[in-house]
C-alpha cells in the first residue's frame, strides 16, 4: 500500500482541474468515500481505486465548457501526466 502523502499530492494536482459545482472537490470527496467502501468490500486494490477516484473528473470542466468532446479520453491523458509527476516527485 502506498503512503497517503502520494494521494495527497495526486489530490492537490487534480483539484486544479475542478471548476464547476457539479464536479467539485465535494463531488470527488463523496465518490472517494463510496469507492473506498466498495473497494474494501470487494477486496480491490485500494491504491488503484484511490488514484482513479481522485483523477476521474479532471477533464469534466473542459467538456462542460465545450473545449473538448470526451472528458474520459482527455482525462486519461491528464491523469497520466499527474501520476508521472507525482511518481517522479516521490522517487518511488
VMD Tcl script that builds the backbone (N, CA, C; Angstrom):
set m [mol new atoms 276]
animate dup $m
set s [atomselect $m all]
$s set {name element resname resid chain x y z} {
  {N N UNK 1 A 0.846 -1.179 0.000}
  {CA C UNK 1 A 0.000 0.000 0.000}
  {C C UNK 1 A 0.892 1.243 0.000}
  {N N UNK 2 A 0.540 2.192 -0.837}
  {CA C UNK 2 A 1.312 3.422 -0.951}
  {C C UNK 2 A 1.044 4.354 0.229}
  {N N UNK 3 A 1.985 5.196 0.489}
  {CA C UNK 3 A 1.882 6.183 1.554}
  {C C UNK 3 A 0.795 7.213 1.215}
  {N N UNK 4 A 0.055 7.656 2.216}
  {CA C UNK 4 A -1.017 8.628 1.995}
  {C C UNK 4 A -0.517 9.941 1.402}
  {N N UNK 5 A 0.752 10.274 1.617}
  {CA C UNK 5 A 1.274 11.531 1.067}
  {C C UNK 5 A 1.217 11.529 -0.463}
  {N N UNK 6 A 1.309 10.373 -1.060}
  {CA C UNK 6 A 1.217 10.281 -2.513}
  {C C UNK 6 A -0.172 10.675 -2.979}
  {N N UNK 7 A -1.188 10.186 -2.282}
  {CA C UNK 7 A -2.558 10.514 -2.662}
  {C C UNK 7 A -2.881 11.971 -2.365}
  {N N UNK 8 A -2.251 12.532 -1.357}
  {CA C UNK 8 A -2.408 13.958 -1.082}
  {C C UNK 8 A -1.877 14.767 -2.260}
  {N N UNK 9 A -0.748 14.369 -2.804}
  {CA C UNK 9 A -0.177 15.065 -3.964}
  {C C UNK 9 A -1.056 14.898 -5.200}
  {N N UNK 10 A -1.580 13.707 -5.413}
  {CA C UNK 10 A -2.490 13.489 -6.540}
  {C C UNK 10 A -3.720 14.373 -6.374}
  {N N UNK 11 A -4.260 14.400 -5.173}
  {CA C UNK 11 A -5.448 15.214 -4.887}
  {C C UNK 11 A -5.171 16.684 -5.148}
  {N N UNK 12 A -4.048 17.180 -4.661}
  {CA C UNK 12 A -3.705 18.589 -4.843}
  {C C UNK 12 A -3.606 18.945 -6.327}
  {N N UNK 13 A -2.964 18.091 -7.098}
  {CA C UNK 13 A -2.817 18.371 -8.537}
  {C C UNK 13 A -4.142 18.253 -9.273}
  {N N UNK 14 A -4.959 17.297 -8.890}
  {CA C UNK 14 A -6.226 17.099 -9.601}
  {C C UNK 14 A -7.233 18.210 -9.306}
  {N N UNK 15 A -7.165 18.790 -8.116}
  {CA C UNK 15 A -8.125 19.833 -7.746}
  {C C UNK 15 A -8.022 21.080 -8.620}
  {N N UNK 16 A -6.888 21.300 -9.240}
  {CA C UNK 16 A -6.727 22.451 -10.123}
  {C C UNK 16 A -7.657 22.373 -11.326}
  {N N UNK 17 A -8.140 21.175 -11.651}
  {CA C UNK 17 A -8.992 20.974 -12.817}
  {C C UNK 17 A -10.486 21.039 -12.479}
  {N N UNK 18 A -10.829 21.088 -11.211}
  {CA C UNK 18 A -12.237 21.043 -10.789}
  {C C UNK 18 A -12.776 22.461 -10.682}
  {N N UNK 19 A -13.599 22.857 -11.680}
  {CA C UNK 19 A -14.048 24.247 -11.743}
  {C C UNK 19 A -15.553 24.434 -11.655}
  {N N UNK 20 A -16.315 23.389 -11.597}
  {CA C UNK 20 A -17.770 23.527 -11.590}
  {C C UNK 20 A -18.357 22.847 -10.363}
  {N N UNK 21 A -19.443 23.390 -9.875}
  {CA C UNK 21 A -20.020 22.881 -8.630}
  {C C UNK 21 A -20.475 21.424 -8.731}
  {N N UNK 22 A -20.935 20.991 -9.884}
  {CA C UNK 22 A -21.425 19.620 -10.011}
  {C C UNK 22 A -20.290 18.599 -10.129}
  {N N UNK 23 A -19.090 19.049 -10.395}
  {CA C UNK 23 A -17.920 18.168 -10.391}
  {C C UNK 23 A -16.815 18.874 -9.625}
  {N N UNK 24 A -17.072 19.080 -8.359}
  {CA C UNK 24 A -16.194 19.850 -7.490}
  {C C UNK 24 A -15.433 18.946 -6.529}
  {N N UNK 25 A -14.701 19.582 -5.631}
  {CA C UNK 25 A -13.974 18.836 -4.595}
  {C C UNK 25 A -14.941 18.005 -3.760}
  {N N UNK 26 A -16.117 18.562 -3.460}
  {CA C UNK 26 A -17.076 17.813 -2.636}
  {C C UNK 26 A -17.615 16.595 -3.393}
  {N N UNK 27 A -17.779 16.717 -4.701}
  {CA C UNK 27 A -18.193 15.558 -5.514}
  {C C UNK 27 A -17.139 14.463 -5.429}
  {N N UNK 28 A -15.886 14.827 -5.615}
  {CA C UNK 28 A -14.806 13.844 -5.564}
  {C C UNK 28 A -14.728 13.217 -4.175}
  {N N UNK 29 A -14.933 14.022 -3.143}
  {CA C UNK 29 A -14.897 13.509 -1.768}
  {C C UNK 29 A -15.999 12.464 -1.552}
  {N N UNK 30 A -17.201 12.738 -2.059}
  {CA C UNK 30 A -18.306 11.769 -1.919}
  {C C UNK 30 A -18.007 10.483 -2.687}
  {N N UNK 31 A -17.538 10.622 -3.918}
  {CA C UNK 31 A -17.220 9.449 -4.727}
  {C C UNK 31 A -16.082 8.652 -4.080}
  {N N UNK 32 A -15.093 9.352 -3.545}
  {CA C UNK 32 A -13.947 8.722 -2.886}
  {C C UNK 32 A -14.416 7.849 -1.721}
  {N N UNK 33 A -15.249 8.422 -0.865}
  {CA C UNK 33 A -15.734 7.671 0.303}
  {C C UNK 33 A -16.493 6.419 -0.112}
  {N N UNK 34 A -17.365 6.565 -1.078}
  {CA C UNK 34 A -18.147 5.423 -1.550}
  {C C UNK 34 A -17.251 4.386 -2.220}
  {N N UNK 35 A -16.335 4.832 -3.057}
  {CA C UNK 35 A -15.454 3.906 -3.773}
  {C C UNK 35 A -14.560 3.126 -2.817}
  {N N UNK 36 A -14.064 3.784 -1.792}
  {CA C UNK 36 A -13.204 3.100 -0.811}
  {C C UNK 36 A -14.001 2.033 -0.072}
  {N N UNK 37 A -15.219 2.381 0.296}
  {CA C UNK 37 A -16.066 1.404 0.995}
  {C C UNK 37 A -16.315 0.179 0.114}
  {N N UNK 38 A -16.663 0.412 -1.145}
  {CA C UNK 38 A -16.911 -0.700 -2.060}
  {C C UNK 38 A -15.631 -1.485 -2.318}
  {N N UNK 39 A -14.524 -0.778 -2.514}
  {CA C UNK 39 A -13.243 -1.442 -2.786}
  {C C UNK 39 A -12.842 -2.368 -1.639}
  {N N UNK 40 A -13.061 -1.935 -0.419}
  {CA C UNK 40 A -12.736 -2.787 0.732}
  {C C UNK 40 A -13.614 -4.025 0.752}
  {N N UNK 41 A -14.914 -3.844 0.489}
  {CA C UNK 41 A -15.828 -4.982 0.455}
  {C C UNK 41 A -15.448 -5.973 -0.636}
  {N N UNK 42 A -14.988 -5.457 -1.763}
  {CA C UNK 42 A -14.650 -6.297 -2.911}
  {C C UNK 42 A -13.186 -6.737 -2.920}
  {N N UNK 43 A -12.444 -6.298 -1.912}
  {CA C UNK 43 A -11.019 -6.610 -1.803}
  {C C UNK 43 A -10.243 -6.161 -3.044}
  {N N UNK 44 A -10.581 -4.968 -3.510}
  {CA C UNK 44 A -9.914 -4.372 -4.669}
  {C C UNK 44 A -8.608 -3.714 -4.236}
  {N N UNK 45 A -7.799 -3.369 -5.198}
  {CA C UNK 45 A -6.536 -2.673 -4.942}
  {C C UNK 45 A -6.845 -1.225 -4.557}
  {N N UNK 46 A -6.709 -0.918 -3.282}
  {CA C UNK 46 A -7.069 0.412 -2.789}
  {C C UNK 46 A -6.221 1.517 -3.406}
  {N N UNK 47 A -4.974 1.248 -3.696}
  {CA C UNK 47 A -4.126 2.268 -4.310}
  {C C UNK 47 A -4.670 2.666 -5.680}
  {N N UNK 48 A -5.068 1.690 -6.457}
  {CA C UNK 48 A -5.616 1.963 -7.784}
  {C C UNK 48 A -6.938 2.715 -7.668}
  {N N UNK 49 A -7.793 2.273 -6.778}
  {CA C UNK 49 A -9.097 2.916 -6.607}
  {C C UNK 49 A -8.926 4.360 -6.144}
  {N N UNK 50 A -8.070 4.591 -5.165}
  {CA C UNK 50 A -7.853 5.957 -4.667}
  {C C UNK 50 A -7.391 6.881 -5.786}
  {N N UNK 51 A -6.384 6.456 -6.528}
  {CA C UNK 51 A -5.863 7.295 -7.614}
  {C C UNK 51 A -6.928 7.525 -8.681}
  {N N UNK 52 A -7.642 6.476 -9.047}
  {CA C UNK 52 A -8.669 6.597 -10.083}
  {C C UNK 52 A -9.768 7.565 -9.680}
  {N N UNK 53 A -10.212 7.482 -8.441}
  {CA C UNK 53 A -11.271 8.382 -7.982}
  {C C UNK 53 A -10.794 9.831 -7.960}
  {N N UNK 54 A -9.609 10.055 -7.463}
  {CA C UNK 54 A -9.088 11.423 -7.394}
  {C C UNK 54 A -8.938 12.050 -8.778}
  {N N UNK 55 A -8.743 11.229 -9.782}
  {CA C UNK 55 A -8.485 11.739 -11.131}
  {C C UNK 55 A -9.666 11.575 -12.088}
  {N N UNK 56 A -10.765 10.978 -11.636}
  {CA C UNK 56 A -11.817 10.583 -12.576}
  {C C UNK 56 A -12.512 11.731 -13.298}
  {N N UNK 57 A -12.505 12.919 -12.778}
  {CA C UNK 57 A -13.210 14.036 -13.420}
  {C C UNK 57 A -12.292 15.203 -13.774}
  {N N UNK 58 A -11.004 14.958 -13.935}
  {CA C UNK 58 A -10.085 16.068 -14.174}
  {C C UNK 58 A -10.368 16.821 -15.473}
  {N N UNK 59 A -10.999 16.200 -16.432}
  {CA C UNK 59 A -11.296 16.893 -17.690}
  {C C UNK 59 A -12.780 17.214 -17.859}
  {N N UNK 60 A -13.577 16.953 -16.858}
  {CA C UNK 60 A -15.024 17.193 -16.956}
  {C C UNK 60 A -15.343 18.664 -17.229}
  {N N UNK 61 A -14.670 19.576 -16.571}
  {CA C UNK 61 A -14.941 21.008 -16.778}
  {C C UNK 61 A -14.664 21.403 -18.225}
  {N N UNK 62 A -13.625 20.846 -18.812}
  {CA C UNK 62 A -13.302 21.153 -20.212}
  {C C UNK 62 A -14.421 20.695 -21.143}
  {N N UNK 63 A -14.988 19.531 -20.840}
  {CA C UNK 63 A -16.110 19.053 -21.653}
  {C C UNK 63 A -17.328 19.943 -21.436}
  {N N UNK 64 A -17.591 20.311 -20.190}
  {CA C UNK 64 A -18.720 21.198 -19.888}
  {C C UNK 64 A -18.563 22.551 -20.580}
  {N N UNK 65 A -17.327 23.011 -20.694}
  {CA C UNK 65 A -17.034 24.294 -21.353}
  {C C UNK 65 A -16.895 24.150 -22.866}
  {N N UNK 66 A -17.089 22.932 -23.352}
  {CA C UNK 66 A -17.048 22.593 -24.776}
  {C C UNK 66 A -15.703 22.885 -25.437}
  {N N UNK 67 A -14.610 22.748 -24.667}
  {CA C UNK 67 A -13.277 22.872 -25.256}
  {C C UNK 67 A -12.743 21.509 -25.683}
  {N N UNK 68 A -13.388 20.445 -25.217}
  {CA C UNK 68 A -13.098 19.071 -25.645}
  {C C UNK 68 A -14.429 18.352 -25.796}
  {N N UNK 69 A -14.408 17.205 -26.442}
  {CA C UNK 69 A -15.663 16.454 -26.621}
  {C C UNK 69 A -15.769 15.210 -25.756}
  {N N UNK 70 A -14.649 14.724 -25.243}
  {CA C UNK 70 A -14.663 13.472 -24.477}
  {C C UNK 70 A -13.802 13.613 -23.227}
  {N N UNK 71 A -14.453 13.869 -22.103}
  {CA C UNK 71 A -13.684 14.096 -20.870}
  {C C UNK 71 A -12.945 12.844 -20.404}
  {N N UNK 72 A -13.456 11.672 -20.721}
  {CA C UNK 72 A -12.775 10.441 -20.309}
  {C C UNK 72 A -11.445 10.292 -21.046}
  {N N UNK 73 A -11.451 10.554 -22.349}
  {CA C UNK 73 A -10.229 10.432 -23.135}
  {C C UNK 73 A -9.202 11.486 -22.699}
  {N N UNK 74 A -9.625 12.718 -22.629}
  {CA C UNK 74 A -8.707 13.795 -22.212}
  {C C UNK 74 A -8.272 13.603 -20.765}
  {N N UNK 75 A -9.187 13.152 -19.925}
  {CA C UNK 75 A -8.865 12.907 -18.523}
  {C C UNK 75 A -7.812 11.838 -18.344}
  {N N UNK 76 A -7.821 10.841 -19.211}
  {CA C UNK 76 A -6.802 9.793 -19.108}
  {C C UNK 76 A -5.419 10.359 -19.404}
  {N N UNK 77 A -5.332 11.306 -20.325}
  {CA C UNK 77 A -4.042 11.937 -20.627}
  {C C UNK 77 A -3.580 12.807 -19.453}
  {N N UNK 78 A -4.504 13.547 -18.874}
  {CA C UNK 78 A -4.166 14.383 -17.722}
  {C C UNK 78 A -3.773 13.507 -16.536}
  {N N UNK 79 A -4.514 12.438 -16.313}
  {CA C UNK 79 A -4.212 11.527 -15.200}
  {C C UNK 79 A -2.806 10.962 -15.339}
  {N N UNK 80 A -2.449 10.599 -16.544}
  {CA C UNK 80 A -1.094 10.068 -16.769}
  {C C UNK 80 A -0.051 11.114 -16.405}
  {N N UNK 81 A -0.265 12.358 -16.823}
  {CA C UNK 81 A 0.673 13.433 -16.514}
  {C C UNK 81 A 0.797 13.655 -15.002}
  {N N UNK 82 A -0.343 13.657 -14.327}
  {CA C UNK 82 A -0.342 13.845 -12.871}
  {C C UNK 82 A 0.396 12.694 -12.196}
  {N N UNK 83 A 0.069 11.467 -12.575}
  {CA C UNK 83 A 0.704 10.307 -11.950}
  {C C UNK 83 A 2.203 10.268 -12.222}
  {N N UNK 84 A 2.605 10.615 -13.433}
  {CA C UNK 84 A 4.039 10.658 -13.740}
  {C C UNK 84 A 4.745 11.736 -12.925}
  {N N UNK 85 A 4.105 12.888 -12.762}
  {CA C UNK 85 A 4.704 13.973 -11.973}
  {C C UNK 85 A 4.826 13.568 -10.501}
  {N N UNK 86 A 3.798 12.957 -9.960}
  {CA C UNK 86 A 3.826 12.513 -8.568}
  {C C UNK 86 A 4.873 11.422 -8.394}
  {N N UNK 87 A 4.920 10.506 -9.342}
  {CA C UNK 87 A 5.902 9.409 -9.285}
  {C C UNK 87 A 7.324 9.958 -9.283}
  {N N UNK 88 A 7.605 10.875 -10.191}
  {CA C UNK 88 A 8.973 11.412 -10.260}
  {C C UNK 88 A 9.295 12.262 -9.053}
  {N N UNK 89 A 8.295 12.920 -8.493}
  {CA C UNK 89 A 8.493 13.750 -7.314}
  {C C UNK 89 A 8.766 12.895 -6.067}
  {N N UNK 90 A 8.134 11.737 -6.004}
  {CA C UNK 90 A 8.252 10.871 -4.831}
  {C C UNK 90 A 9.401 9.878 -4.946}
  {N N UNK 91 A 9.922 9.674 -6.137}
  {CA C UNK 91 A 11.012 8.719 -6.354}
  {C C UNK 91 A 10.684 7.344 -5.768}
  {N N UNK 92 A 9.536 6.815 -6.154}
  {CA C UNK 92 A 9.102 5.506 -5.633}
  {C C UNK 92 A 10.040 4.406 -6.026}
}
mol reanalyze $m
mol bondsrecalc $m
mol representation Tube
mol addrep $m
